[in-house]
Amino acid sequence: MPLIALGINHNTAPLELREQLSFSGDELCAALRDLESLPGVREVAVLSTCNRTEIYGSLDEDGETALRQWLNHHPNTDQEAIQRAVYEFVDEEAVRHAMRVACGLDSMVLGEPQILGQMKQAYEAALEAGTAKRVLHQLFQGSFSVAKQVRTDTGIGQNPVSVAYAAVDLARQIFAEFENHTALLLGAGETIELAAQHLNRRGIGRMIIANRSVDRAHRLADEVKAQASSLDRLPIHLVEADIIIASTASREPILTREMVKTAFRQRRHKPVLMVDIAVPRDIEASVADLSDVFLYTIDDLQQTIRENLASREQAAARALEIVDARASHLAATLSSLDAVPAIRRLRERAFDQREQTLRQAQRMLAAGRRPEDVLEYMAHTLTNRLLHEPTVALREAGEQGDRDTLDTARQLFDLGEGDEKEE
């Protein structure tokens, strides 16, 4: 090949360093063009997310040095910090790393599925830029195939391991027809933002985001096609909401027992799921005593998350076995790609010699020569033509004492050691 994967991620570099070495949009296109122009770089792709920036390349011998220099001397970066943070994988280990990344086994959240989509985007960007060809095509498609197998065979992504996802997953289990229900989110911080994104992807019918700062609520609501509101309108929204997820920075509960009880009379006691993931709590604990209220706290979710994480770790162990087996096979396939042009030229030459010999034999038959003589001619001529150049090369290797070439010939043609002494 050789094949290389090098970069930085959340394990080796802090956020501020990862930000310095991130690429998107036009920056990514420019980076791909720069990298492809480096000496020794045949093919290249860049995977850049909030948690990692990695370069995958198919290289000639001097390409590895060029890639490292480009990465270590990227403008507007802390070059010493990058040099310390960069990791590198070569050939089969590069294949194994790419597969681990695609499966979510190298992610901050073990088994998370988003990285697979991000990896597909990186591959598509390289295809569009013309920097991904046969080697990277095989690498990425192989990695995508392994990721699909891992998710199917191990179920690594089935159990949620983030608070926001666990809250939404709980709601999805309780309310089967999600599109017919309304979710009320209290707050507009990171956890609520994640919950809103998950609800949106799961197809919630209607979503209301209520926050003290209505401007922040509007910004988030615009991203997820939700309605923005203020906490002052909680009594109205409590009547409408079937699912309530709360995570504000309030020091006191913002949902009291009396407030919920009043709303329930107007709801005619339709059941409500409430998930309080705030610390301190946003919902009074006594709300759980009301009939038709299913109240879960962050502690309830954390226990589920711990159990799910243990399940994912078991699945990850099985996934690694799949990755190891597939990586060895794909690495061997990629290594063989270098031989393909030589094999093609060898077969084309043999075909040309066969056709030339066949045409001469046909002319001999047309001239009335005996078939036995023509067959003898064909066998003799074709043998000489096929073996002439290898024979000349081996004779020269013997004269020059080139044992490597002689040993390679024995291996290629299965000659064994034999008796090399002339009689």
C-alpha positions as a Markdown table, in Angstrom:
| # | Residue | x | y | z |
|---|---|---|---|---|
| 1 | Met | 0.0 | 0.0 | 0.0 |
| 2 | Pro | 1.0 | 1.5 | 2.5 |
| 3 | Leu | -2.1 | 2.7 | 4.2 |
| 4 | Ile | -2.1 | 5.2 | 7.0 |
| 5 | Ala | -4.5 | 6.7 | 9.5 |
| 6 | Leu | -3.3 | 9.6 | 11.7 |
| 7 | Gly | -4.9 | 12.3 | 13.7 |
| 8 | Ile | -6.1 | 13.5 | 17.1 |
| 9 | Asn | -9.2 | 12.7 | 19.1 |
| 10 | His | -10.9 | 13.3 | 22.5 |
| 11 | Asn | -8.5 | 10.9 | 24.2 |
| 12 | Thr | -5.3 | 12.7 | 23.0 |
| 13 | Ala | -6.3 | 16.3 | 22.6 |
| 14 | Pro | -8.4 | 18.8 | 24.6 |
| 15 | Leu | -11.3 | 20.6 | 22.9 |
| 16 | Glu | -9.3 | 23.8 | 22.2 |
| 17 | Leu | -6.7 | 21.8 | 20.3 |
| 18 | Arg | -9.3 | 19.8 | 18.4 |
| 19 | Glu | -11.0 | 23.1 | 17.4 |
| 20 | Gln | -7.7 | 24.4 | 15.9 |
| 21 | Leu | -7.5 | 21.3 | 13.7 |
| 22 | Ser | -11.1 | 21.0 | 12.5 |
| 23 | Phe | -12.4 | 21.2 | 8.9 |
| 24 | Ser | -15.8 | 21.7 | 7.4 |
| 25 | Gly | -17.3 | 22.9 | 4.1 |
| 26 | Asp | -14.8 | 24.8 | 2.0 |
| 27 | Glu | -12.0 | 24.2 | 4.5 |
| 28 | Leu | -12.4 | 20.5 | 4.1 |
| 29 | Cys | -12.3 | 20.8 | 0.3 |
| 30 | Ala | -9.1 | 22.9 | 0.5 |
| 31 | Ala | -7.5 | 20.5 | 2.9 |
| 32 | Leu | -8.2 | 17.5 | 0.6 |
| 33 | Arg | -6.6 | 19.4 | -2.3 |
| 34 | Asp | -3.6 | 20.3 | -0.3 |
| 35 | Leu | -3.1 | 16.8 | 1.0 |
| 36 | Glu | -3.4 | 15.2 | -2.4 |
| 37 | Ser | -0.8 | 17.5 | -3.8 |
| 38 | Leu | 1.8 | 16.4 | -1.2 |
| 39 | Pro | 4.6 | 14.1 | -2.5 |
| 40 | Gly | 3.9 | 10.4 | -2.1 |
| 41 | Val | 0.1 | 10.8 | -1.4 |
| 42 | Arg | -2.0 | 8.7 | -3.8 |
| 43 | Glu | -5.4 | 9.0 | -2.1 |
| 44 | Val | -6.6 | 10.9 | 1.0 |
| 45 | Ala | -9.7 | 11.5 | 3.0 |
| 46 | Val | -10.3 | 13.6 | 6.1 |
| 47 | Leu | -12.7 | 12.8 | 8.9 |
| 48 | Ser | -13.4 | 15.9 | 11.1 |
| 49 | Thr | -15.9 | 16.0 | 13.9 |
| 50 | Cys | -16.1 | 17.7 | 17.3 |
| 51 | Asn | -14.3 | 14.7 | 18.8 |
| 52 | Arg | -11.7 | 13.9 | 16.2 |
| 53 | Thr | -9.8 | 14.9 | 13.1 |
| 54 | Glu | -8.2 | 12.0 | 11.2 |
| 55 | Ile | -6.5 | 11.7 | 7.9 |
| 56 | Tyr | -6.7 | 8.4 | 6.0 |
| 57 | Gly | -4.3 | 8.0 | 3.1 |
| 58 | Ser | -2.9 | 5.6 | 0.6 |
| 59 | Leu | 0.7 | 6.5 | 0.2 |
| 60 | Asp | 4.0 | 5.9 | -1.5 |
| 61 | Glu | 7.1 | 5.6 | 0.7 |
| 62 | Asp | 7.7 | 9.3 | 1.2 |
| 63 | Gly | 4.0 | 10.1 | 1.8 |
| 64 | Glu | 4.0 | 9.4 | 5.5 |
| 65 | Thr | 6.6 | 12.1 | 6.2 |
| 66 | Ala | 4.7 | 14.6 | 4.1 |
| 67 | Leu | 1.4 | 13.9 | 5.8 |
| 68 | Arg | 2.9 | 14.3 | 9.3 |
| 69 | Gln | 4.6 | 17.6 | 8.3 |
| 70 | Trp | 1.4 | 19.0 | 6.9 |
| 71 | Leu | -0.5 | 18.0 | 10.1 |
| 72 | Asn | 2.2 | 19.2 | 12.5 |
| 73 | His | 2.7 | 22.5 | 10.8 |
| 74 | His | -0.9 | 23.4 | 10.0 |
| 75 | Pro | -1.3 | 27.2 | 10.4 |
| 76 | Asn | -2.9 | 28.8 | 13.5 |
| 77 | Thr | -2.3 | 25.7 | 15.6 |
| 78 | Asp | -0.2 | 24.8 | 18.7 |
| 79 | Gln | 2.3 | 22.8 | 16.7 |
| 80 | Glu | 4.0 | 21.3 | 19.8 |
| 81 | Ala | 0.7 | 20.2 | 21.3 |
| 82 | Ile | -0.4 | 18.6 | 18.0 |
| 83 | Gln | 2.8 | 16.7 | 17.7 |
| 84 | Arg | 2.3 | 15.3 | 21.2 |
| 85 | Ala | -1.4 | 14.5 | 20.5 |
| 86 | Val | -1.1 | 12.8 | 17.1 |
| 87 | Tyr | -1.5 | 9.1 | 16.8 |
| 88 | Glu | -0.7 | 6.9 | 13.8 |
| 89 | Phe | -1.7 | 3.5 | 12.5 |
| 90 | Val | -0.3 | 1.8 | 9.4 |
| 91 | Asp | -1.5 | -0.9 | 7.1 |
| 92 | Glu | -3.6 | -3.6 | 9.0 |
| 93 | Glu | -3.7 | -1.4 | 12.1 |
| 94 | Ala | -5.0 | 1.5 | 10.1 |
| 95 | Val | -7.8 | -0.8 | 8.7 |
| 96 | Arg | -8.6 | -2.0 | 12.2 |
| 97 | His | -8.7 | 1.6 | 13.5 |
| 98 | Ala | -11.1 | 2.7 | 10.7 |
| 99 | Met | -13.4 | -0.1 | 11.5 |
| 100 | Arg | -13.3 | 0.6 | 15.2 |
| 101 | Val | -14.2 | 4.2 | 14.5 |
| 102 | Ala | -17.1 | 3.3 | 12.2 |
| 103 | Cys | -18.5 | 0.9 | 14.8 |
| 104 | Gly | -18.4 | 3.6 | 17.6 |
| 105 | Leu | -15.8 | 1.6 | 19.5 |
| 106 | Asp | -13.4 | 4.6 | 19.6 |
| 107 | Ser | -16.1 | 7.1 | 20.5 |
| 108 | Met | -16.5 | 9.2 | 23.6 |
| 109 | Val | -19.9 | 7.5 | 24.0 |
| 110 | Leu | -19.3 | 3.8 | 23.4 |
| 111 | Gly | -21.2 | 2.5 | 20.4 |
| 112 | Glu | -22.8 | 5.8 | 19.4 |
| 113 | Pro | -24.2 | 5.7 | 15.9 |
| 114 | Gln | -23.5 | 9.3 | 14.8 |
| 115 | Ile | -19.9 | 8.7 | 13.9 |
| 116 | Leu | -20.9 | 6.2 | 11.1 |
| 117 | Gly | -22.9 | 9.0 | 9.3 |
| 118 | Gln | -20.0 | 11.4 | 9.8 |
| 119 | Met | -17.6 | 8.9 | 8.3 |
| 120 | Lys | -19.8 | 8.4 | 5.3 |
| 121 | Gln | -19.9 | 12.2 | 4.8 |
| 122 | Ala | -16.0 | 12.2 | 5.0 |
| 123 | Tyr | -15.9 | 9.5 | 2.3 |
| 124 | Glu | -18.4 | 11.3 | 0.1 |
| 125 | Ala | -16.4 | 14.6 | 0.4 |
| 126 | Ala | -13.3 | 12.7 | -0.7 |
| 127 | Leu | -15.1 | 11.1 | -3.6 |
| 128 | Glu | -16.4 | 14.5 | -4.7 |
| 129 | Ala | -13.0 | 16.0 | -4.5 |
| 130 | Gly | -11.5 | 13.1 | -6.5 |
| 131 | Thr | -9.1 | 12.2 | -3.7 |
| 132 | Ala | -10.6 | 8.8 | -2.8 |
| 133 | Lys | -10.0 | 6.0 | -5.3 |
| 134 | Arg | -9.8 | 2.2 | -5.2 |
| 135 | Val | -7.8 | 1.8 | -1.9 |
| 136 | Leu | -9.9 | 4.2 | 0.2 |
| 137 | His | -13.1 | 3.0 | -1.5 |
| 138 | Gln | -12.3 | -0.5 | -0.3 |
| 139 | Leu | -11.3 | 0.8 | 3.2 |
| 140 | Phe | -14.4 | 2.9 | 3.8 |
| 141 | Gln | -16.9 | 0.5 | 2.2 |
| 142 | Gly | -15.4 | -2.3 | 4.3 |
| 143 | Ser | -15.6 | -0.2 | 7.4 |
| 144 | Phe | -19.3 | 0.6 | 6.7 |
| 145 | Ser | -20.0 | -3.1 | 6.2 |
| 146 | Val | -18.4 | -4.1 | 9.5 |
| 147 | Ala | -20.3 | -1.3 | 11.3 |
| 148 | Lys | -23.6 | -2.7 | 9.9 |
| 149 | Gln | -22.6 | -6.3 | 10.9 |
| 150 | Val | -21.6 | -5.1 | 14.4 |
| 151 | Arg | -24.9 | -3.3 | 15.0 |
| 152 | Thr | -26.9 | -6.3 | 13.7 |
| 153 | Asp | -25.0 | -9.0 | 15.5 |
| 154 | Thr | -24.2 | -7.4 | 18.8 |
| 155 | Gly | -26.9 | -4.8 | 19.3 |
| 156 | Ile | -24.3 | -2.4 | 20.7 |
| 157 | Gly | -26.4 | 0.7 | 19.9 |
| 158 | Gln | -29.7 | -0.5 | 21.3 |
| 159 | Asn | -29.4 | 0.7 | 24.9 |
| 160 | Pro | -29.1 | 4.5 | 25.6 |
| 161 | Val | -26.1 | 5.7 | 27.6 |
| 162 | Ser | -26.8 | 9.5 | 27.7 |
| 163 | Val | -29.3 | 11.1 | 30.0 |
| 164 | Ala | -31.0 | 12.9 | 27.2 |
| 165 | Tyr | -31.3 | 9.8 | 25.0 |
| 166 | Ala | -32.4 | 7.7 | 28.0 |
| 167 | Ala | -35.2 | 10.2 | 28.7 |
| 168 | Val | -36.5 | 10.2 | 25.2 |
| 169 | Asp | -36.1 | 6.4 | 24.9 |
| 170 | Leu | -38.2 | 6.0 | 28.0 |
| 171 | Ala | -40.9 | 8.3 | 26.5 |
| 172 | Arg | -40.9 | 6.3 | 23.3 |
| 173 | Gln | -41.5 | 3.1 | 25.3 |
| 174 | Ile | -44.5 | 4.5 | 27.1 |
| 175 | Phe | -46.1 | 6.3 | 24.2 |
| 176 | Ala | -46.3 | 4.0 | 21.2 |
| 177 | Glu | -47.8 | 6.5 | 18.7 |
| 178 | Phe | -45.3 | 9.3 | 19.2 |
| 179 | Glu | -46.7 | 11.4 | 16.4 |
| 180 | Asn | -49.9 | 11.9 | 18.3 |
| 181 | His | -48.3 | 13.3 | 21.4 |
| 182 | Thr | -46.9 | 16.6 | 22.7 |
| 183 | Ala | -43.6 | 17.1 | 24.5 |
| 184 | Leu | -42.8 | 20.0 | 26.8 |
| 185 | Leu | -39.1 | 20.7 | 27.4 |
| 186 | Leu | -38.2 | 23.0 | 30.3 |
| 187 | Gly | -34.8 | 24.7 | 29.8 |
| 188 | Ala | -32.6 | 25.3 | 26.8 |
| 189 | Gly | -29.2 | 24.0 | 27.9 |
| 190 | Glu | -27.1 | 21.2 | 26.3 |
| 191 | Thr | -29.1 | 18.3 | 27.8 |
| 192 | Ile | -32.5 | 19.8 | 26.7 |
| 193 | Glu | -31.0 | 20.5 | 23.2 |
| 194 | Leu | -29.9 | 16.9 | 22.9 |
| 195 | Ala | -33.4 | 15.7 | 24.1 |
| 196 | Ala | -35.0 | 18.0 | 21.6 |
| 197 | Gln | -32.9 | 16.6 | 18.8 |
| 198 | His | -33.7 | 13.0 | 19.8 |
| 199 | Leu | -37.4 | 13.8 | 20.0 |
| 200 | Asn | -37.4 | 15.4 | 16.6 |
| 201 | Arg | -35.6 | 12.4 | 15.1 |
| 202 | Arg | -38.1 | 10.0 | 16.8 |
| 203 | Gly | -41.0 | 11.8 | 15.2 |
| 204 | Ile | -42.7 | 13.5 | 18.1 |
| 205 | Gly | -46.0 | 15.1 | 17.0 |
| 206 | Arg | -45.5 | 18.5 | 18.7 |
| 207 | Met | -42.7 | 20.0 | 20.8 |
| 208 | Ile | -42.8 | 23.1 | 23.1 |
| 209 | Ile | -39.5 | 24.5 | 24.6 |
| 210 | Ala | -40.1 | 26.8 | 27.6 |
| 211 | Asn | -37.3 | 28.8 | 29.1 |
| 212 | Arg | -36.7 | 31.9 | 31.2 |
| 213 | Ser | -34.8 | 33.4 | 28.2 |
| 214 | Val | -37.3 | 33.2 | 25.4 |
| 215 | Asp | -34.6 | 34.2 | 22.9 |
| 216 | Arg | -32.7 | 31.0 | 23.8 |
| 217 | Ala | -35.8 | 29.0 | 23.5 |
| 218 | His | -36.5 | 30.5 | 20.1 |
| 219 | Arg | -33.0 | 29.6 | 18.9 |
| 220 | Leu | -33.3 | 26.0 | 19.9 |
| 221 | Ala | -36.9 | 25.8 | 18.7 |
| 222 | Asp | -35.9 | 27.0 | 15.2 |
| 223 | Glu | -33.4 | 24.1 | 15.0 |
| 224 | Val | -35.9 | 21.4 | 15.8 |
| 225 | Lys | -39.1 | 22.7 | 14.4 |
| 226 | Ala | -40.6 | 23.4 | 17.9 |
| 227 | Gln | -42.7 | 26.1 | 19.5 |
| 228 | Ala | -40.8 | 28.5 | 21.9 |
| 229 | Ser | -42.4 | 29.8 | 25.0 |
| 230 | Ser | -41.6 | 31.2 | 28.5 |
| 231 | Leu | -41.9 | 29.5 | 31.9 |
| 232 | Asp | -44.7 | 32.0 | 32.7 |
| 233 | Arg | -47.0 | 30.0 | 30.4 |
| 234 | Leu | -46.3 | 26.7 | 32.2 |
| 235 | Pro | -49.9 | 26.3 | 33.5 |
| 236 | Ile | -51.2 | 26.4 | 29.9 |
| 237 | His | -48.6 | 24.0 | 28.6 |
| 238 | Leu | -49.1 | 21.5 | 31.4 |
| 239 | Val | -52.6 | 20.9 | 30.1 |
| 240 | Glu | -51.2 | 20.2 | 26.6 |
| 241 | Ala | -48.2 | 18.1 | 27.4 |
| 242 | Asp | -48.0 | 14.3 | 27.5 |
| 243 | Ile | -44.3 | 14.2 | 28.0 |
| 244 | Ile | -42.3 | 16.7 | 30.2 |
| 245 | Ile | -38.5 | 16.7 | 30.3 |
| 246 | Ala | -37.1 | 19.3 | 32.7 |
| 247 | Ser | -33.5 | 20.5 | 33.1 |
| 248 | Thr | -33.3 | 24.2 | 34.1 |
| 249 | Ala | -30.8 | 25.9 | 36.4 |
| 250 | Ser | -33.5 | 26.8 | 38.9 |
| 251 | Arg | -32.6 | 26.5 | 42.6 |
| 252 | Glu | -36.2 | 25.8 | 43.5 |
| 253 | Pro | -38.8 | 23.4 | 41.8 |
| 254 | Ile | -40.6 | 25.1 | 39.0 |
| 255 | Leu | -43.3 | 22.4 | 38.8 |
| 256 | Thr | -45.2 | 22.1 | 42.0 |
| 257 | Arg | -47.8 | 19.5 | 43.1 |
| 258 | Glu | -50.6 | 22.1 | 43.1 |
| 259 | Met | -49.7 | 23.3 | 39.6 |
| 260 | Val | -49.7 | 19.8 | 38.2 |
| 261 | Lys | -52.9 | 18.9 | 40.1 |
| 262 | Thr | -54.7 | 21.9 | 38.6 |
| 263 | Ala | -53.6 | 21.1 | 35.1 |
| 264 | Phe | -54.7 | 17.4 | 35.5 |
| 265 | Arg | -58.2 | 18.4 | 36.2 |
| 266 | Gln | -58.3 | 20.1 | 32.8 |
| 267 | Arg | -56.6 | 17.1 | 31.1 |
| 268 | Arg | -59.2 | 14.8 | 32.5 |
| 269 | His | -56.4 | 12.7 | 34.1 |
| 270 | Lys | -54.7 | 11.6 | 30.9 |
| 271 | Pro | -51.4 | 10.1 | 31.9 |
| 272 | Val | -48.2 | 12.2 | 31.8 |
| 273 | Leu | -44.6 | 11.1 | 31.8 |
| 274 | Met | -42.3 | 13.5 | 33.6 |
| 275 | Val | -38.5 | 13.2 | 33.5 |
| 276 | Asp | -36.7 | 15.5 | 35.9 |
| 277 | Ile | -33.0 | 15.5 | 35.0 |
| 278 | Ala | -32.1 | 18.7 | 36.8 |
| 279 | Val | -30.0 | 19.0 | 39.9 |
| 280 | Pro | -31.5 | 20.5 | 42.1 |
| 281 | Arg | -34.8 | 19.1 | 41.0 |
| 282 | Asp | -37.2 | 21.0 | 38.8 |
| 283 | Ile | -40.3 | 19.0 | 39.8 |
| 284 | Glu | -41.5 | 18.6 | 43.4 |
| 285 | Ala | -41.0 | 15.0 | 44.6 |
| 286 | Ser | -44.6 | 14.9 | 45.8 |
| 287 | Val | -45.8 | 15.2 | 42.2 |
| 288 | Ala | -45.1 | 11.4 | 42.0 |
| 289 | Asp | -47.9 | 10.8 | 44.4 |
| 290 | Leu | -50.5 | 12.0 | 41.9 |
| 291 | Ser | -52.4 | 9.4 | 40.0 |
| 292 | Asp | -51.6 | 9.1 | 36.3 |
| 293 | Val | -48.2 | 10.8 | 36.7 |
| 294 | Phe | -45.1 | 8.7 | 35.9 |
| 295 | Leu | -42.2 | 10.7 | 37.4 |
| 296 | Tyr | -38.6 | 9.7 | 36.8 |
| 297 | Thr | -35.5 | 11.5 | 38.2 |
| 298 | Ile | -31.9 | 11.6 | 37.1 |
| 299 | Asp | -31.1 | 8.8 | 39.6 |
| 300 | Asp | -33.7 | 6.5 | 37.9 |
| 301 | Leu | -32.1 | 7.2 | 34.6 |
| 302 | Gln | -28.5 | 6.8 | 35.8 |
| 303 | Gln | -29.3 | 3.3 | 37.0 |
| 304 | Thr | -30.6 | 2.4 | 33.6 |
| 305 | Ile | -27.6 | 4.0 | 31.9 |
| 306 | Arg | -25.2 | 2.0 | 34.1 |
| 307 | Glu | -27.0 | -1.2 | 33.2 |
| 308 | Asn | -27.0 | -0.2 | 29.5 |
| 309 | Leu | -23.3 | 0.8 | 29.6 |
| 310 | Ala | -22.4 | -2.6 | 31.0 |
| 311 | Ser | -24.5 | -4.2 | 28.2 |
| 312 | Arg | -22.6 | -2.1 | 25.6 |
| 313 | Glu | -19.3 | -3.1 | 27.0 |
| 314 | Gln | -20.2 | -6.7 | 26.6 |
| 315 | Ala | -21.4 | -6.0 | 23.0 |
| 316 | Ala | -18.1 | -4.1 | 22.4 |
| 317 | Ala | -16.1 | -7.1 | 23.3 |
| 318 | Arg | -18.0 | -9.2 | 20.7 |
| 319 | Ala | -17.7 | -6.3 | 18.2 |
| 320 | Leu | -13.9 | -6.3 | 18.6 |
| 321 | Glu | -13.7 | -9.9 | 17.6 |
| 322 | Ile | -15.7 | -9.1 | 14.4 |
| 323 | Val | -13.4 | -6.2 | 13.7 |
| 324 | Asp | -10.2 | -8.2 | 14.2 |
| 325 | Ala | -11.4 | -10.9 | 11.8 |
| 326 | Arg | -12.6 | -8.5 | 9.1 |
| 327 | Ala | -9.6 | -6.2 | 9.4 |
| 328 | Ser | -7.1 | -8.9 | 8.7 |
| 329 | His | -9.1 | -10.0 | 5.6 |
| 330 | Leu | -9.5 | -6.4 | 4.3 |
| 331 | Ala | -5.9 | -5.6 | 4.9 |
| 332 | Ala | -4.8 | -8.6 | 2.8 |
| 333 | Thr | -7.2 | -7.5 | 0.1 |
| 334 | Leu | -5.8 | -4.0 | 0.1 |
| 335 | Ser | -2.2 | -5.2 | 0.0 |
| 336 | Ser | -3.1 | -7.3 | -3.1 |
| 337 | Leu | -4.3 | -4.2 | -5.0 |
| 338 | Asp | -0.7 | -3.2 | -5.7 |
| 339 | Ala | -0.3 | -6.5 | -7.6 |
| 340 | Val | -3.4 | -6.0 | -9.8 |
| 341 | Pro | -1.7 | -3.8 | -12.5 |
| 342 | Ala | 1.2 | -6.2 | -12.8 |
| 343 | Ile | -1.1 | -9.2 | -13.0 |
| 344 | Arg | -3.2 | -7.5 | -15.7 |
| 345 | Arg | -0.2 | -6.7 | -17.8 |
| 346 | Leu | 1.2 | -10.2 | -17.4 |
| 347 | Arg | -2.1 | -11.8 | -18.6 |
| 348 | Glu | -2.4 | -9.3 | -21.5 |
| 349 | Arg | 1.1 | -10.1 | -22.7 |
| 350 | Ala | 0.4 | -13.9 | -22.4 |
| 351 | Phe | -2.9 | -13.4 | -24.3 |
| 352 | Asp | -1.1 | -11.4 | -27.1 |
| 353 | Gln | 1.5 | -14.2 | -27.4 |
| 354 | Arg | -1.2 | -16.8 | -27.6 |
| 355 | Glu | -3.1 | -14.9 | -30.3 |
| 356 | Gln | 0.1 | -14.4 | -32.3 |
| 357 | Thr | 1.0 | -18.1 | -32.1 |
| 358 | Leu | -2.6 | -19.1 | -32.9 |
| 359 | Arg | -2.7 | -16.9 | -36.1 |
| 360 | Gln | 0.6 | -18.5 | -37.3 |
| 361 | Ala | -0.8 | -22.0 | -36.7 |
| 362 | Gln | -3.9 | -21.2 | -38.6 |
| 363 | Arg | -1.9 | -20.0 | -41.6 |
| 364 | Met | 0.2 | -23.2 | -41.4 |
| 365 | Leu | -3.0 | -25.3 | -41.5 |
| 366 | Ala | -4.4 | -23.3 | -44.4 |
| 367 | Ala | -1.1 | -24.0 | -46.3 |
| 368 | Gly | -1.7 | -27.7 | -45.9 |
| 369 | Arg | 0.8 | -28.5 | -43.0 |
| 370 | Arg | 0.0 | -31.7 | -41.0 |
| 371 | Pro | -2.0 | -31.0 | -37.8 |
| 372 | Glu | 0.6 | -32.9 | -35.8 |
| 373 | Asp | 3.3 | -30.6 | -37.0 |
| 374 | Val | 1.2 | -27.5 | -36.3 |
| 375 | Leu | 0.4 | -28.6 | -32.7 |
| 376 | Glu | 4.1 | -29.3 | -32.1 |
| 377 | Tyr | 4.9 | -25.8 | -33.5 |
| 378 | Met | 2.3 | -24.2 | -31.3 |
| 379 | Ala | 3.5 | -25.9 | -28.1 |
| 380 | His | 7.2 | -25.2 | -28.8 |
| 381 | Thr | 6.7 | -21.6 | -29.9 |
| 382 | Leu | 4.3 | -20.6 | -27.1 |
| 383 | Thr | 6.5 | -22.2 | -24.5 |
| 384 | Asn | 9.6 | -20.2 | -25.8 |
| 385 | Arg | 7.7 | -17.0 | -26.0 |
| 386 | Leu | 6.2 | -17.2 | -22.5 |
| 387 | Leu | 9.5 | -18.2 | -20.9 |
| 388 | His | 12.0 | -16.1 | -22.9 |
| 389 | Glu | 11.9 | -12.9 | -20.8 |
| 390 | Pro | 11.8 | -14.7 | -17.4 |
| 391 | Thr | 14.7 | -16.9 | -18.6 |
| 392 | Val | 16.8 | -13.9 | -19.6 |
| 393 | Ala | 16.1 | -12.1 | -16.3 |
| 394 | Leu | 17.0 | -15.2 | -14.3 |
| 395 | Arg | 20.2 | -15.7 | -16.2 |
| 396 | Glu | 21.2 | -12.1 | -15.5 |
| 397 | Ala | 20.3 | -12.5 | -11.8 |
| 398 | Gly | 22.6 | -15.6 | -11.6 |
| 399 | Glu | 25.5 | -13.7 | -13.3 |
| 400 | Gln | 25.0 | -10.8 | -10.8 |
| 401 | Gly | 24.6 | -13.1 | -7.8 |
| 402 | Asp | 21.1 | -11.7 | -7.2 |
| 403 | Arg | 19.8 | -14.4 | -4.8 |
| 404 | Asp | 16.6 | -12.5 | -4.0 |
| 405 | Thr | 15.4 | -12.6 | -7.6 |
| 406 | Leu | 16.3 | -16.3 | -7.8 |
| 407 | Asp | 14.5 | -17.1 | -4.6 |
| 408 | Thr | 11.4 | -15.1 | -5.8 |
| 409 | Ala | 11.4 | -17.0 | -9.0 |
| 410 | Arg | 11.4 | -20.3 | -7.2 |
| 411 | Gln | 8.5 | -19.1 | -5.1 |
| 412 | Leu | 6.5 | -17.7 | -8.0 |
| 413 | Phe | 6.9 | -20.8 | -10.2 |
| 414 | Asp | 6.9 | -23.4 | -7.4 |
| 415 | Leu | 10.4 | -24.7 | -8.4 |
| 416 | Gly | 11.6 | -25.8 | -5.0 |
| 417 | Glu | 15.4 | -25.9 | -4.4 |
| 418 | Gly | 16.2 | -28.7 | -6.8 |
| 419 | Asp | 19.7 | -29.7 | -7.8 |
| 420 | Glu | 21.4 | -26.5 | -9.2 |
| 421 | Lys | 24.7 | -28.2 | -10.1 |
| 422 | Glu | 25.3 | -28.7 | -13.8 |
| 423 | Glu | 26.2 | -32.2 | -14.9 |
